[in-house]
């Protein structure tokens, strides 16, 4: 009796977890103008490093990395004040951050 109850409960929990995970993903089905793009994106109080830029259904998006936590995300560029930079300028701007330290180790 309890075995059947626990199996049903387990299946319910697994299906719920899968549903929440699936909803968290964005679908970019019409990516255009994808390019390497470096810069600083400011959204108070956080500064993000911009790595890529693309359009999807008429909206502009950027791929961002938090140089302190290494968290990445894709977001609409209109949410940020973006300053374009070269790769060298961006790396100098974020020098001595965990992100730049990880890049330096990977390049050795």
ABEGO torsion letter per residue (X at the ends): XAAAAAAAAAAAAAAAAAAAAAAABBBBABBBGBBBBBEBBBBOABBBBBABBBBBGGBBBBBBBBAAAGBBBBBBAAABBBBBBBAAAAAAAABGBAAAAAAAAAAX
